Amino acid sequence: MLKQFFLLLTVTLLYSSEIELEVLGSGGPELDGRASTSYLLWVDKKARLIVDMGSGSMLRFEEEHARLEDLQAVVLTHLHIDHCVDLPSYVKAGYFSQRSASLDIIGPDDNWSFPSTSEYLDVLFGRNGAYRYMKDVLNEDSDSFQIIPFDIDEKTIRRYKDFTLTLIPVYHGNVPALAVRIDVAGKSILISGDTNDKNKNLEKIAQNVDLFVAHHAIPKHAAGYATQLHMSPTIIANIAQKSHVKRVLLTHRMNRTIGNEKESLQTIQSIYKGPVDFANDKMKIKL
C-alpha cells in the first residue's frame, strides 16, 4: 500500500506542471483586426514553444511579457506569409535580449514551388539574403544566438526538455505543410496547420489529444480552390470524433467564416459531442 502511495505521489509530481496554450494570432492573411496565425506554449508561466509566426504575433508575444530567452523551439507549419512573416522580427529582437543558446526552427522541406525551411532562412539571413547584415545568426559564433533549421518531409519526433513534438506532413495543395502534436506533462495538443486532410495524416497523430487546434478557414458551404487547402467543419468534426479528441478550438478565422459561427458549430456538434470554442487573439487554454 505504501509503495502504491509513493508511486501515485511520483506521478502527481511529474505531471504537476501548469500548461497553457495561448493563441497569439487567431486570424489569416486578411486585414481583419486579428493577428495572423501563431500559438505559444506556456509551461509553468514560461514561454517554451512558438508554432507559427504570422504578422502581429510578435506584438502579442511582447504584450504577454514572454521572453525569447525561455524558448526551446519554433515550428513553422508552412511558409505562407501569414504563418512565418514575423520570424525576422523575433530574430532581430533576440540581438537585444540575453539569449545565447541556439534556437531550432523546424518546418517543412521544399517542393517545386516553395523553399525548404533551411533555404527560407538562407534567403532571409544568408550571405546573399535580404537581411544579410545579420548573417551571423546562421553560425555558431553569432553575436546574439544561432538559429538552426530542420526540414521535415516525413513523420518525425523531436524531444525537448519540457515537451515532445510529433510532426507529420499534411496536404495543403501545392504548399509543403506540417501538423504538430505537442506532448507536455501528461497533456497533448494537436495543431492542424492549414490542410484539407486529403492524405488523412492528421488522424495518425490525433488520438486522444486533450486539445485539437483546428484551422477553420472555410465554412460549410465553401466550394472551389479553397476546399483543396482547408478543412470544412464536417472534416474537423469527423477527425475529432474518430480520434476521441477531448476539446476542439477553431482558429485561423477568416472573413468567410466569421459570421457563420452558428452554422459551423451546429455542423460540428451533429458529429462531435465534445466542447468546441472559437479562438480570439490572446486567448489562453489551460490544460
Rosetta blueprint (number, residue, H / E / L):
1 M L
2 L H
3 K H
4 Q H
5 F H
6 F H
7 L H
8 L H
9 L H
10 T H
11 V H
12 T H
13 L H
14 L H
15 Y L
16 S L
17 S L
18 E L
19 I E
20 E E
21 L E
22 E E
23 V E
24 L E
25 G E
26 S L
27 G E
28 G L
29 P L
30 E L
31 L L
32 D L
33 G L
34 R L
35 A L
36 S E
37 T L
38 S E
39 Y E
40 L E
41 L E
42 W E
43 V E
44 D L
45 K L
46 K E
47 A E
48 R E
49 L E
50 I E
51 V E
52 D L
53 M L
54 G L
55 S L
56 G L
57 S H
58 M H
59 L H
60 R H
61 F H
62 E H
63 E H
64 E L
65 H L
66 A L
67 R L
68 L H
69 E H
70 D H
71 L L
72 Q L
73 A E
74 V E
75 V E
76 L L
77 T L
78 H L
79 L L
80 H L
81 I H
82 D H
83 H H
84 C H
85 V L
86 D L
87 L H
88 P H
89 S H
90 Y H
91 V H
92 K H
93 A H
94 G H
95 Y H
96 F L
97 S L
98 Q L
99 R L
100 S L
101 A L
102 S L
103 L E
104 D E
105 I E
106 I E
107 G E
108 P E
109 D L
110 D L
111 N L
112 W L
113 S L
114 F L
115 P L
116 S L
117 T H
118 S H
119 E H
120 Y H
121 L H
122 D H
123 V H
124 L H
125 F H
126 G L
127 R L
128 N L
129 G L
130 A L
131 Y L
132 R H
133 Y H
134 M H
135 K H
136 D H
137 V H
138 L H
139 N L
140 E L
141 D L
142 S L
143 D L
144 S L
145 F L
146 Q L
147 I E
148 I E
149 P E
150 F E
151 D E
152 I E
153 D L
154 E L
155 K L
156 T E
157 I E
158 R E
159 R E
160 Y L
161 K L
162 D L
163 F L
164 T E
165 L E
166 T E
167 L E
168 I E
169 P E
170 V E
171 Y L
172 H L
173 G L
174 N L
175 V L
176 P L
177 A E
178 L E
179 A E
180 V E
181 R E
182 I E
183 D E
184 V E
185 A L
186 G L
187 K E
188 S E
189 I E
190 L E
191 I E
192 S L
193 G L
194 D L
195 T L
196 N L
197 D L
198 K L
199 N L
200 K L
201 N L
202 L H
203 E H
204 K H
205 I H
206 A L
207 Q L
208 N L
209 V L
210 D L
211 L E
212 F E
213 V E
214 A E
215 H E
216 H L
217 A L
218 I L
219 P L
220 K L
221 H L
222 A L
223 A L
224 G H
225 Y H
226 A H
227 T H
228 Q H
229 L L
230 H L
231 M L
232 S L
233 P H
234 T H
235 I H
236 I H
237 A H
238 N H
239 I H
240 A H
241 Q H
242 K H
243 S L
244 H L
245 V L
246 K L
247 R L
248 V E
249 L E
250 L E
251 T E
252 H L
253 R L
254 M L
255 N L
256 R L
257 T L
258 I L
259 G L
260 N L
261 E H
262 K H
263 E H
264 S H
265 L H
266 Q H
267 T H
268 I H
269 Q H
270 S L
271 I L
272 Y L
273 K L
274 G L
275 P L
276 V E
277 D E
278 F E
279 A L
280 N L
281 D L
282 K L
283 M E
284 K E
285 I E
286 K E
287 L L
